[in-house]
């Protein structure tokens, strides 16, 4: 339990990693019957938000801390804000983050565009063949 109460976000730890670490610590305490399961969410919300290392991020998400009712909701809101702040600063999030990089997104877009073009060409080819058959009958 002491480990949970002394936990703070580490210097290069993103929000997702910080949240997972806290959840792991509190689950250990629950398994050892050191805290009750029904106290888990409130404890996670408080510890998570109060010990976000980036003061700007903590200030920007204060309204979420005050308004959302669950740890999961708070975690999602803070993660989104972290992504927005990183994008505005032009910095890349730590490699552990689950964010697709622009190169990956561009590759996906290119692949989808190629597939769409192939389908269009096949459709146009079928239409042309159908039209040629119709014209040849006359």
Rosetta constraint file for C-alpha pairs under 8 A:
AtomPair CA 1 CA 5 HARMONIC 6.48 0.50
AtomPair CA 1 CA 25 HARMONIC 7.74 0.50
AtomPair CA 1 CA 26 HARMONIC 7.42 0.50
AtomPair CA 1 CA 29 HARMONIC 5.58 0.50
AtomPair CA 1 CA 34 HARMONIC 6.79 0.50
AtomPair CA 2 CA 6 HARMONIC 6.11 0.50
AtomPair CA 3 CA 7 HARMONIC 6.08 0.50
AtomPair CA 3 CA 25 HARMONIC 7.07 0.50
AtomPair CA 4 CA 22 HARMONIC 6.80 0.50
AtomPair CA 4 CA 25 HARMONIC 5.57 0.50
AtomPair CA 4 CA 26 HARMONIC 6.32 0.50
AtomPair CA 5 CA 47 HARMONIC 7.65 0.50
AtomPair CA 7 CA 22 HARMONIC 7.45 0.50
AtomPair CA 7 CA 51 HARMONIC 7.96 0.50
AtomPair CA 8 CA 51 HARMONIC 5.28 0.50
AtomPair CA 8 CA 52 HARMONIC 7.19 0.50
AtomPair CA 8 CA 53 HARMONIC 7.49 0.50
AtomPair CA 9 CA 13 HARMONIC 6.39 0.50
AtomPair CA 9 CA 18 HARMONIC 5.74 0.50
AtomPair CA 9 CA 51 HARMONIC 6.11 0.50
AtomPair CA 9 CA 52 HARMONIC 5.71 0.50
AtomPair CA 9 CA 53 HARMONIC 5.62 0.50
AtomPair CA 10 CA 18 HARMONIC 7.68 0.50
AtomPair CA 10 CA 53 HARMONIC 7.16 0.50
AtomPair CA 11 CA 53 HARMONIC 7.13 0.50
AtomPair CA 12 CA 94 HARMONIC 7.23 0.50
AtomPair CA 13 CA 17 HARMONIC 6.12 0.50
AtomPair CA 13 CA 18 HARMONIC 6.16 0.50
AtomPair CA 13 CA 94 HARMONIC 7.53 0.50
AtomPair CA 14 CA 18 HARMONIC 6.19 0.50
AtomPair CA 14 CA 93 HARMONIC 7.52 0.50
AtomPair CA 14 CA 94 HARMONIC 6.56 0.50
AtomPair CA 14 CA 96 HARMONIC 7.69 0.50
AtomPair CA 14 CA 97 HARMONIC 6.95 0.50
AtomPair CA 15 CA 19 HARMONIC 6.09 0.50
AtomPair CA 15 CA 52 HARMONIC 7.89 0.50
AtomPair CA 15 CA 75 HARMONIC 7.71 0.50
AtomPair CA 15 CA 78 HARMONIC 7.36 0.50
AtomPair CA 15 CA 79 HARMONIC 5.96 0.50
AtomPair CA 15 CA 82 HARMONIC 7.46 0.50
AtomPair CA 16 CA 20 HARMONIC 6.23 0.50
AtomPair CA 16 CA 75 HARMONIC 7.61 0.50
AtomPair CA 16 CA 79 HARMONIC 6.84 0.50
AtomPair CA 16 CA 97 HARMONIC 7.15 0.50
AtomPair CA 17 CA 21 HARMONIC 6.13 0.50
AtomPair CA 17 CA 96 HARMONIC 7.71 0.50
AtomPair CA 17 CA 97 HARMONIC 7.97 0.50
AtomPair CA 18 CA 22 HARMONIC 6.32 0.50
AtomPair CA 18 CA 48 HARMONIC 7.64 0.50
AtomPair CA 19 CA 23 HARMONIC 6.16 0.50
AtomPair CA 19 CA 48 HARMONIC 6.58 0.50
AtomPair CA 19 CA 75 HARMONIC 7.13 0.50
AtomPair CA 20 CA 24 HARMONIC 6.14 0.50
AtomPair CA 21 CA 25 HARMONIC 6.29 0.50
AtomPair CA 22 CA 26 HARMONIC 6.19 0.50
AtomPair CA 22 CA 44 HARMONIC 6.97 0.50
AtomPair CA 22 CA 48 HARMONIC 7.22 0.50
AtomPair CA 23 CA 27 HARMONIC 6.03 0.50
AtomPair CA 23 CA 44 HARMONIC 7.14 0.50
AtomPair CA 24 CA 28 HARMONIC 6.31 0.50
AtomPair CA 25 CA 29 HARMONIC 6.54 0.50
AtomPair CA 26 CA 30 HARMONIC 6.23 0.50
AtomPair CA 26 CA 40 HARMONIC 7.11 0.50
AtomPair CA 26 CA 44 HARMONIC 7.72 0.50
AtomPair CA 27 CA 31 HARMONIC 6.11 0.50
AtomPair CA 28 CA 32 HARMONIC 6.31 0.50
AtomPair CA 29 CA 33 HARMONIC 6.26 0.50
AtomPair CA 29 CA 34 HARMONIC 5.17 0.50
AtomPair CA 29 CA 35 HARMONIC 6.19 0.50
AtomPair CA 30 CA 34 HARMONIC 5.76 0.50
AtomPair CA 30 CA 35 HARMONIC 5.31 0.50
AtomPair CA 30 CA 36 HARMONIC 6.33 0.50
AtomPair CA 30 CA 37 HARMONIC 6.37 0.50
AtomPair CA 35 CA 39 HARMONIC 7.13 0.50
AtomPair CA 35 CA 40 HARMONIC 7.73 0.50
AtomPair CA 36 CA 40 HARMONIC 6.99 0.50
AtomPair CA 39 CA 43 HARMONIC 6.24 0.50
AtomPair CA 40 CA 44 HARMONIC 6.07 0.50
AtomPair CA 41 CA 45 HARMONIC 6.11 0.50
AtomPair CA 41 CA 70 HARMONIC 6.36 0.50
AtomPair CA 41 CA 71 HARMONIC 5.65 0.50
AtomPair CA 42 CA 46 HARMONIC 6.21 0.50
AtomPair CA 42 CA 70 HARMONIC 7.51 0.50
AtomPair CA 42 CA 71 HARMONIC 7.20 0.50
AtomPair CA 43 CA 47 HARMONIC 6.08 0.50
AtomPair CA 44 CA 48 HARMONIC 5.68 0.50
AtomPair CA 44 CA 71 HARMONIC 6.25 0.50
AtomPair CA 45 CA 49 HARMONIC 6.11 0.50
AtomPair CA 45 CA 65 HARMONIC 7.56 0.50
AtomPair CA 45 CA 70 HARMONIC 7.11 0.50
AtomPair CA 45 CA 71 HARMONIC 4.83 0.50
AtomPair CA 45 CA 74 HARMONIC 7.13 0.50
AtomPair CA 46 CA 50 HARMONIC 5.83 0.50
AtomPair CA 47 CA 51 HARMONIC 6.01 0.50
AtomPair CA 48 CA 52 HARMONIC 6.44 0.50
AtomPair CA 49 CA 58 HARMONIC 6.83 0.50
AtomPair CA 49 CA 65 HARMONIC 6.99 0.50
AtomPair CA 50 CA 58 HARMONIC 7.67 0.50
AtomPair CA 52 CA 57 HARMONIC 7.56 0.50
AtomPair CA 52 CA 58 HARMONIC 6.11 0.50
AtomPair CA 53 CA 58 HARMONIC 7.80 0.50
AtomPair CA 54 CA 58 HARMONIC 6.27 0.50
AtomPair CA 55 CA 59 HARMONIC 6.04 0.50
AtomPair CA 56 CA 60 HARMONIC 6.02 0.50
AtomPair CA 57 CA 61 HARMONIC 6.18 0.50
AtomPair CA 57 CA 78 HARMONIC 7.67 0.50
AtomPair CA 57 CA 81 HARMONIC 7.19 0.50
AtomPair CA 57 CA 82 HARMONIC 6.67 0.50
AtomPair CA 57 CA 85 HARMONIC 7.81 0.50
AtomPair CA 58 CA 62 HARMONIC 6.10 0.50
AtomPair CA 60 CA 81 HARMONIC 7.63 0.50
AtomPair CA 61 CA 65 HARMONIC 6.47 0.50
AtomPair CA 61 CA 77 HARMONIC 7.60 0.50
AtomPair CA 61 CA 78 HARMONIC 6.17 0.50
AtomPair CA 61 CA 81 HARMONIC 7.35 0.50
AtomPair CA 62 CA 66 HARMONIC 6.27 0.50
AtomPair CA 63 CA 67 HARMONIC 6.06 0.50
AtomPair CA 64 CA 68 HARMONIC 5.54 0.50
AtomPair CA 64 CA 74 HARMONIC 6.26 0.50
AtomPair CA 64 CA 77 HARMONIC 6.98 0.50
AtomPair CA 64 CA 78 HARMONIC 7.87 0.50
AtomPair CA 65 CA 74 HARMONIC 6.35 0.50
AtomPair CA 68 CA 73 HARMONIC 6.33 0.50
AtomPair CA 68 CA 74 HARMONIC 6.19 0.50
AtomPair CA 69 CA 73 HARMONIC 7.22 0.50
AtomPair CA 69 CA 74 HARMONIC 7.82 0.50
AtomPair CA 70 CA 74 HARMONIC 6.38 0.50
AtomPair CA 71 CA 75 HARMONIC 5.99 0.50
AtomPair CA 72 CA 76 HARMONIC 6.29 0.50
AtomPair CA 73 CA 77 HARMONIC 6.28 0.50
AtomPair CA 74 CA 78 HARMONIC 6.07 0.50
AtomPair CA 75 CA 79 HARMONIC 6.03 0.50
AtomPair CA 76 CA 80 HARMONIC 6.24 0.50
AtomPair CA 77 CA 81 HARMONIC 6.28 0.50
AtomPair CA 78 CA 82 HARMONIC 6.09 0.50
AtomPair CA 79 CA 83 HARMONIC 6.33 0.50
AtomPair CA 80 CA 84 HARMONIC 6.28 0.50
AtomPair CA 81 CA 85 HARMONIC 6.09 0.50
AtomPair CA 82 CA 86 HARMONIC 6.12 0.50
AtomPair CA 83 CA 87 HARMONIC 6.12 0.50
AtomPair CA 83 CA 93 HARMONIC 7.54 0.50
AtomPair CA 84 CA 88 HARMONIC 6.15 0.50
AtomPair CA 85 CA 89 HARMONIC 6.19 0.50
AtomPair CA 86 CA 90 HARMONIC 6.02 0.50
AtomPair CA 86 CA 91 HARMONIC 5.24 0.50
AtomPair CA 86 CA 92 HARMONIC 6.46 0.50
AtomPair CA 86 CA 93 HARMONIC 6.56 0.50
AtomPair CA 87 CA 91 HARMONIC 6.30 0.50
AtomPair CA 87 CA 92 HARMONIC 7.52 0.50
AtomPair CA 93 CA 97 HARMONIC 6.49 0.50
AtomPair CA 100 CA 104 HARMONIC 6.21 0.50
AtomPair CA 100 CA 105 HARMONIC 6.55 0.50
AtomPair CA 101 CA 105 HARMONIC 6.39 0.50
AtomPair CA 102 CA 106 HARMONIC 6.03 0.50
AtomPair CA 103 CA 107 HARMONIC 6.22 0.50
AtomPair CA 104 CA 108 HARMONIC 6.31 0.50
AtomPair CA 105 CA 109 HARMONIC 6.18 0.50
AtomPair CA 106 CA 110 HARMONIC 6.04 0.50
AtomPair CA 107 CA 111 HARMONIC 6.14 0.50
AtomPair CA 108 CA 112 HARMONIC 6.19 0.50
AtomPair CA 109 CA 113 HARMONIC 6.08 0.50
AtomPair CA 110 CA 114 HARMONIC 6.19 0.50
AtomPair CA 111 CA 115 HARMONIC 6.28 0.50
AtomPair CA 112 CA 116 HARMONIC 6.13 0.50
AtomPair CA 113 CA 117 HARMONIC 6.14 0.50
AtomPair CA 114 CA 118 HARMONIC 6.18 0.50
AtomPair CA 115 CA 119 HARMONIC 6.31 0.50
AtomPair CA 116 CA 120 HARMONIC 6.23 0.50
AtomPair CA 117 CA 121 HARMONIC 6.12 0.50
AtomPair CA 118 CA 122 HARMONIC 6.20 0.50
AtomPair CA 119 CA 123 HARMONIC 6.15 0.50
AtomPair CA 120 CA 124 HARMONIC 6.08 0.50
AtomPair CA 121 CA 125 HARMONIC 6.01 0.50
AtomPair CA 122 CA 126 HARMONIC 6.19 0.50
AtomPair CA 123 CA 127 HARMONIC 6.17 0.50
AtomPair CA 124 CA 128 HARMONIC 6.07 0.50
AtomPair CA 125 CA 129 HARMONIC 6.18 0.50
AtomPair CA 126 CA 130 HARMONIC 6.10 0.50
AtomPair CA 127 CA 131 HARMONIC 6.05 0.50
AtomPair CA 128 CA 132 HARMONIC 6.07 0.50
AtomPair CA 129 CA 133 HARMONIC 6.21 0.50
AtomPair CA 130 CA 134 HARMONIC 6.24 0.50
AtomPair CA 131 CA 135 HARMONIC 6.19 0.50
AtomPair CA 132 CA 136 HARMONIC 6.07 0.50
AtomPair CA 133 CA 137 HARMONIC 6.47 0.50
AtomPair CA 134 CA 138 HARMONIC 7.15 0.50
